[in-house]
Every structure is written in C-alpha cells, then in structure tokens.
Amino acid sequence: MTTTTALIEPVTLAGLPLTSPFVMAPMTREHSPGGVPTPEVAAYYRRRAENGVGLIITEGVLVDHPSAGHQRDVPRLTEGAAEDGWRHVTAEVHAAGGRIAAQLWHLGSQFEGDGAWTPQTMSGGDFDALLRAYAESARVAVWAGFDAVEVHAAHGYLLDEFLWPVTNPSGRHRDFPAEVVRVIRTEIPACMPLIVRFSQFKERDYSARIASTPDELGVLLEGFRNAGADVLHASQRRFWEPVFEGSDRNLAGWAKHLTGLPSITVGSIGLTRDFARSARMRELLDRRARGEYDLMALGRVLLGNPAWVKLAEAGRHDEINDYRKADEEQYA
Ligand SMILES: Cc1cc2nc3c(=O)[nH]c(=O)nc-3n(C[C@H](O)[C@H](O)[C@H](O)COP(=O)(O)O)c2cc1C
C-alpha cells in the first residue's frame, strides 16, 4: 500500500527558516584530506539538502588547536583552504534550499595521536587557549557561510569530559563547556542559532550519565541556556527510550521541558525499510506534534538513503534500503 504523509513542511528554528523538520545528524566521514573539505563533500551534503533534509549538521569539524584531533582526513575549521572548502559546501547546500550548521569538535582525551602522546589534565593557560580556538573556529564558520553553529558537548569528548563525573570526579571547571558557549555567542551574529549537543551515554560507556535526576539535568542545561545556547540537541541511541523514571519523555523532551528551548531528537530513526510505515514512525511524529521536541535528526539512515525523507513522504518504501554497517564505507 502506498500512503503519503506530509513530512516536508516549513519550520523555524530559533529564527532560522527551514524547509523541513528533518535534520542530518553529524557524522564523521574522513573525506577531507589535510582537513580541507573537497567538492565531493559539498556534493554529499547537497544531495541530502535536495532530498528533504531541512538542516544539515556537519560531521565534527576540528577547532583551531593542535590538540583538537589527530585524524588527517577529518575537516578543520580554520582560515585559508579549509575555510574556502567550507564556503563551497555552504553555497551548494544553500543552492538546494538547505541550511547548514558546523559542528565544532575537540576530541579531548580520545585524541590518539602517534603513540608518544598521552592525555594531560588541562591547566592554567590551556583554558584560554581553547576558548580562543573555539572562538576562532566560530568566526571562520560565519565567514564560510554557515547558518548555525553546533557545539559538540556529547559522547565523552573534550567538553563532555567536564560534565561526566567519571572523567571529572571533583567537578572542577564543570562550567567550562558553558564558557565555550558564551565565547562563541560573542563571536557569531545574535540572530544565528547556537546549538549545543549533549548526551547521557559515552562512546566508551553506553550506561554513563551526566545527570541522574531531572533537577541535575536542569542545572546543567540552564548553564548552557544562560551562556547563549538557543537550541538543545539531545543525543540518544533510541529516541523512544525514557530517561528518568516516572515519565516517558525522551532526552530531547526533557531538554525542552526544563529550559523552554527548542530541541532536536535523534536515535535509530529509519534503520529498516519498513520503519517509515511503522508504529514507531507514527510515534516519532506524534511526540513532535505534542510538542515534546521540535526537530528530528537522521544519522545512519542517510548514509545509504540520501533521499529517505522524500521516499518516506511519498510512500515509496520499496526504494528504501535497510541500514547496513557497510554503508559507512560508502561516500555518495
Ligand atoms: C559513522 C558515524 C559517525 C558519527 N560521527 C559523529 C560526530 O562527528 N559527531 C557527533 O556528535 N555524532 C556523531 N555520530 C553520532 C550520530 O550523530 C547519531 O547521533 C547516531 O548515529 C545515532 O543516530 P542514528 O541512529 O540515526 O544513526 C556518528 C555516527 C556515525 C554512525
């Protein structure tokens, strides 16, 4: 049976008009030799923008500091060649009617380097140096034509290491991620959305938590809001899972409920061909319609199905591919 559901409809996110409430989740792809995104990267993002994705959040882009990351083919956000590469990417996405946010990334202690390197505790001038690095990359993002900036404070990378009691048992500098947000807010236009991505889970520990109660989460997210964040992107592995006992709200639901800010949900949307006609799909849309969250981000499904939103909307389910791990090896 072929059914048609309106999925692609205009929405506004913190003042930014989008053609659809679907977002491309940030996914590291390592196709930017020497940190410079190529025309192939621009075509890759443009293809999603042409096919029903309203907002693209780029793969994690390394901020302007040597400690930010080690992978040669992960893009950077620095003046010069990388900036020019990104300018082409943003122009292509805009030509397709899309919008694009740069995800600012620093790996923290997950930097692997060349074996001689061991993670060090940040001290003294390191804090100022990193604030400057985030500020510089945010400035370059504006010059390169991005519509928004997302701060990666999830999954156990640098900023999340301050939030997680396992990597920061004393709780010192727990407000450093909010300081980063504050500095970026002063670098980008007041009307440009500033998104913060956070998570309970860590890549090295799926059961990890930065907050064990709504109150604890509220304190943390208020810190981001007061520092100038306008959107919260709540990273979850499965969007339908509750976070705290006594409520079926998901993480994006709590983020919106606690702060009043618009939020983005994510997690295992569309991974099988039948998802778009399943009860889970209905649940995804119903929760949004009830105001639990504002936008819905798609990760892995978009690797092998750049046109998933359009196909799902048109009821062309037979043209949708199940997600396979091997999709991560393709780049098209
Ligand atoms: C190949 C790959 C790379 C990823 N890279 C990033 C990244 O750079 N930054 C980030 O915040 N999340 C990253 N993620 C997590 C995704 O943004 C997303 O939250 C996750 O895949 C869950 O959504 P999904 O179930 O729709 O795939 C990555 C995920 C995958 C599969």
The ligand as a MOL file (V3000), in Angstrom:
LIG
                    3D

  0  0  0     0  0            999 V3000
M  V30 BEGIN CTAB
M  V30 COUNTS 31 33 0 0 0
M  V30 BEGIN ATOM
M  V30 1 C 29.7340 6.9950 11.1110 0
M  V30 2 C 29.2260 7.8530 12.2530 0
M  V30 3 C 29.9270 8.9940 12.6110 0
M  V30 4 C 29.4470 9.8190 13.6550 0
M  V30 5 N 30.1240 10.9940 13.9320 0
M  V30 6 C 29.5960 11.8600 14.8300 0
M  V30 7 C 30.1790 13.1510 15.0150 0
M  V30 8 O 31.1600 13.5470 14.3620 0
M  V30 9 N 29.6060 13.9810 15.9350 0
M  V30 10 C 28.5160 13.5880 16.6710 0
M  V30 11 O 28.0360 14.3700 17.5030 0
M  V30 12 N 27.9420 12.3870 16.4930 0
M  V30 13 C 28.4410 11.5200 15.5870 0
M  V30 14 N 27.7940 10.3250 15.3500 0
M  V30 15 C 26.5080 10.0280 16.0210 0
M  V30 16 C 25.3250 10.4400 15.1280 0
M  V30 17 O 25.2410 11.8500 15.0050 0
M  V30 18 C 23.9700 9.9490 15.6760 0
M  V30 19 O 23.7130 10.5680 16.9010 0
M  V30 20 C 23.9270 8.4430 15.8460 0
M  V30 21 O 24.3740 7.7900 14.6770 0
M  V30 22 C 22.5190 7.9650 16.2010 0
M  V30 23 O 21.5970 8.3070 15.1950 0
M  V30 24 P 21.0900 7.1880 14.1360 0
M  V30 25 O 20.5750 6.0610 14.9680 0
M  V30 26 O 20.0380 7.8820 13.3350 0
M  V30 27 O 22.2930 6.7770 13.3350 0
M  V30 28 C 28.2750 9.4740 14.3500 0
M  V30 29 C 27.5960 8.3070 13.9840 0
M  V30 30 C 28.0430 7.5060 12.9480 0
M  V30 31 C 27.2520 6.2780 12.5720 0
M  V30 END ATOM
M  V30 BEGIN BOND
M  V30 1 1 1 2
M  V30 2 1 2 3
M  V30 3 2 2 30
M  V30 4 2 3 4
M  V30 5 1 4 5
M  V30 6 1 4 28
M  V30 7 2 5 6
M  V30 8 1 6 7
M  V30 9 1 6 13
M  V30 10 2 7 8
M  V30 11 1 7 9
M  V30 12 1 9 10
M  V30 13 2 10 11
M  V30 14 1 10 12
M  V30 15 2 12 13
M  V30 16 1 13 14
M  V30 17 1 14 15
M  V30 18 1 14 28
M  V30 19 1 15 16
M  V30 20 1 16 17
M  V30 21 1 16 18
M  V30 22 1 18 19
M  V30 23 1 18 20
M  V30 24 1 20 21
M  V30 25 1 20 22
M  V30 26 1 22 23
M  V30 27 1 23 24
M  V30 28 2 24 25
M  V30 29 1 24 26
M  V30 30 1 24 27
M  V30 31 2 28 29
M  V30 32 1 29 30
M  V30 33 1 30 31
M  V30 END BOND
M  V30 END CTAB
M  END
